[in-house]
Amino acid sequence: SELERKIKELSVFHEVGKALTSTLDLSEVLQTVMEKISSFFRPDTWSLILVDEEVGDMYFEIATGEGSEALKEARIRPGEGIVGWVVEHGEPVIAPRVTDDPRFSKRLDDVTRKETRSIVCVPVKGRDKVLGAIELINFVEELHFSDDDLFRLNALADFAAIAIENARYVKRIHELTITDDCTKLYNNRHLHSILDAEVYRSSRYHYEFSLIFIDLDYFKRVNDTHGHLAGSRLLLELGHLIKAHLRLIDYGFRYGGDEFVILLPQTPKRSAINVARRLHRLLNTQKFLREEGLDIAITASFGIAAFP
C-alpha cells in the first residue's frame, strides 16, 4: 500500500542519515546507500561513478549486479555516453529505451558483454560542482520511473555527495596536519609517527631501514641576498626535487628550517649510501629559481643512519 511504501521510504532515509552522522568512513556510508538503492529500485546493475579530479575522466567507485566485475577497471571519458552528459550538465536522464537516445554509448556493453536496455542516471552534486553520477541499468521489473522515484534517487545521490565531500574534507585536514606548508613534504611531527611505526615493523619482521639527513649549506645567504620569499620558493623546488627521486614506499620530511630527512624502508645502509650519493650529485648540478632568473646553486651536507 501507499502507507507502507511511505514508511519504507522514511526508514530508508533514516538509516542512510544515521550512517552519515555516525561515521566518517566513506565506504560504510556508500555501502548503506548502495543497499538502499538495490532494495528500492532493483535494477540489473547499478553504479556510482565519480569524476577523477586529477585526470578529468570518470571511474566506477561502486558497481554491483550483472557484468559489474568488468567495470571496476573501466574509465569513462568526459562527456561520453548518458553518464558523461549527466555529469557535464548536472541534470538527470531517464531513458526507457537507450536505442532511442543519441547520447547513449554502447562501448561499456562491449566491456560487460551485457545489453543495456534502459538507463536512469542522476548527478551526484557537491556544494560547488558535480562529483559524479548514480546510474541504474535495466530494472528487473518493466521500467516505470515516477516523479516520486526520481525524488528518492536524487535524495540518495545527495546523501552520497555529502559522504564523499565529508571524506575528502577529512582527508584534506589530515594532509594539512602532517604536511609542511613550504615544501609540501611531510613535517617533523609526522616523521616521529612514521619512525615509531617503522621501528616496530622492522623489529617484528627483521627488516632494515635507513635514514638520510640533508642539511643545506649556508642557506641563510640565500635569504639574506634574495629575500625570504625567494628562499621559501627554493625550498619548495627542493621539496619537489626530493619527492621526484624517491620510490613510492619512501618518505621525505622537512625536519627543520633547512634540514631534511628521507626515510627508506627495507633499505640497508649500503643502498642508502648510493641513494645519498645520487641525491648529492643531483643537488650539485641543479640550479634553482630559474623562472625568476636567479639560477641559484646550493650544496648540502649528508648523513646516514641505519636500523638496526
N, C-alpha and C positions, 0 to 999 in steps of 0.2 A: 504494500500500500504506500501511498504518498507519505504518510506519517512515519512509517518505518524507514523509508528512504531518507527523510529529513534527519531522523535520529542517527542513522548510519553516517550521514554526511557530517553532522556535528561531532560525532565520535571520531571520525577520521581527522578532522581539523584539530580537535582537541589533542589527539595522540601526536600529530605532527608538531603542533605548537609546543607540547610538553617536551618532545625530543629536542626541539630547537632551543628551549630555555634551560634544559637540564645538562646539556653537554656542548662543548666546543669541537667535539670530534666530528669532522665533516662527513666521514664515511658512515657514521652511525645515523646522522640525520638523513642523509641521502638514501640510506637503506630503508628507513621508515617511509620516506616519500615514495620510494620505488614500490614497496609492498602495497601502499595505498592506491597507487596508480594501477597496479596489476589487479587488485581486487575490485576496484571501481569500474574499470573500463574493459578489462580482459582482452587486450589486443594480442595478436600472434607474437609480435615483437615490439618492445618499446625501448627508447634510448634517451639518455641525457647526453647531449652533445655540447661541448664547451669550446670557446674560442681560445686558441693558444696565443697568449698575449705577446710572446716574443716573435713568433713566426707569422701570425695572422691567419693561418688556416684553422681548421677545426678537427677535434678528435673526440672519440667516444669515451666519456668518463664512465658511463654505465651502459651496458647493452644486455637485455635479457630476452629470452624467447628463441624462436626458430632462426637459425643462422647467425645468432649473436656472437658466437665464438670467433667467427671470421671477421667481425667488425672491430675487434679490440686493437688491431694494428692499423686499421684503415684511417685515412685522413680525408677530409672534405675541403676542397678549395674554396676560397672566399667567393660567395655568390653562386656556388654550384648547387643545382637542384632546388627543391622546395625548401629544405632546411637553410640553404645559403640565402635564399630570398628572405625568409623569415628573420634571420639574424641581421641582414642588411637593413630591412625596413622596420623591424620591431613590431610586426603585426602577425596575428595567427593566420594559418591557412587550413581550410578543411577541403580535402579533395576526395570525394566519394569514389571517383574513377580517375586514377592518375593518368591514364592514357588520354584523358581529355584536357589535361593541364600541361601547357607548353613549358612550364618551369621544371617539370619532373625530369630527373636524370636516372637512367637505369644502370649506371655504372656499378652501384653498390649491389644491385641484384646479381650482377656477374660475380661479385665477390662472395656473396652469401649463397648463391645458387638457389634463391627463393624468389618467387614472383610477388612483387608489391602490387596490390590491387587498390588499396585506399591508404591515405595518409591524413592524420591530424597532427599539426605541428604548431606549437605555441612558443613565443620567445621567453627566455629566462632573463628578466630585466633587472639590472642592478640600479644603483642610485643615479648614475650618470651615463650608463652605456649598457648595451645588450651583452650579456655574458655567454649566451649560448641558446639552446632550444631543447624542448622536450618533444619527441616525435613518437607517435603511435602508428604502428603498421598493422593493417588487416585485422579489424575487430573479429573476434570469434563469432559474435552474432552479426547479423546484417547491419551494416553501418547506419546508425541513426544517431546523429550527434546534435543534441538540442542546445539552446542557449544556456540552459542550466548546466549541461555537461561542460560547455566551454568555460563557464564561470568557475566550476570546480577545478578544471585542469589549470586554468590561469592562476587560481589561488594556490594550488600545489606548486606551480612554477615559481610563484612569489616566495613561498617557503624555501624552495631550493636556492633561489637567488640570495635570500638573507643568510642562509647557511654558508654558501660559497663566499660571500663578501666577509662574513664574520671570520671564517677560517683564514682568509687572505689577510685581514687586518691583524689577527693574532700572529700569523707567520711574520708579517712585516714588523710588528712590535718586537717579536723575539729577535729578528735580524738586527734591529736597531740596538738592542741591549748587548749584543755580542760583537758588533762591528765597529771598527774605528772610523769615525766620520771622514777624516782627512784622506786616508789611504785606501779605504774600503776593504782592508784586510781585517782579520779578527782582532779583537782588542786583548789587552793584558788580562782582564778578568776571565775571558773565555780560555786563554792559554792555561790557566791553573785548573780549570774544569776539565779540559781535554787531556792535560798532562796526568791528572789523577786517574782518569779512565784508562789512559794508555799504559800507565804503570801497572794497574790492576790486570788489564787484558794480557799484557806481555808477560807478567809474572805467572798468570794462570796457564797460558799456552806455550810458555818458554820461547817467546818471540824476542827479537832485538828491536830497538828503535833508536833513532838518533835525533839530535837537535843541532841546528846550525844557528849560531849567533852572528848577526851582522851589525856593526857599529860604523856609521858613516864618519869619514874623516873630515874634520874642520867644516862641518855643515853650517856652523854659526856664520862662517864667512859668506855663505850664500844669502842668508837673511840680512846680514849687515850690508852687503853690496847691492843686492837686488830687491830687498824688502821681504817681509814675512809672507805676503800673498804669493810671490814667486816661489818662496821656499815651500809653501803648502802645495802648490801645483807640482813642484818637483817631486815631493813625497808621494803625491797621487800617481804620477807617472811611474815612480819606482814600485809602488804597490801593484800596479798593472803588470809591470815587467816581472816581478817575482811570481805573481799568480800564473802568468803565461808560461812559466818554465817549471811548474810543479806538476806532479802526477795528480790524478783525481783524488787519490787517497791521502795526499799530503795536505798540511795546513800551513798557512802563512799568517804571522801575527805582527802587529806593531807593538813592541814591548815598551818603548818609551818615546821620547822626542824624536831622536834619530837612530833608534835601536830597533832591530827586527829579529824575530825568531822564526825559524822554519822547523816544523816537526815532521819527521819522515818515519811513518810507521813501518814495521817489519823491514828495517834497513840497518845493516851492520855499519860499524864506524868506517870501514874501508870504502864502502859505497857512498857514505855521506861525504867523505873527503873528496871523491870525484865530483859529486854534486856541488860542493862548495867551490872547488876549483873552476868548474864550468861557470858558476854564477860570478865568481871573482873576475874571470876573463871577460864575461859579458858586461859587467859593470865598468870595467876599464876601457871598453871600446864604445860605450854608449854616450850619446850626447842628449841632454835633457833640455826641455823648453825651447825646442827648435821653432815651434809655431810662433812663439813670442820673439824669435830672432836672437835668442840668447846663447844657444849652443853650450850649455854648461856641462863640464866634465866633473865627475866626482869619483872618489875612491872610498874604500871601506876596509875595515879590519874584520876578519872572520875568525870564529872559534867553533869548536865542535865538542859535543858531549854525547856519550852513548849509554844506553841501558841494556843489560845490567853493567 
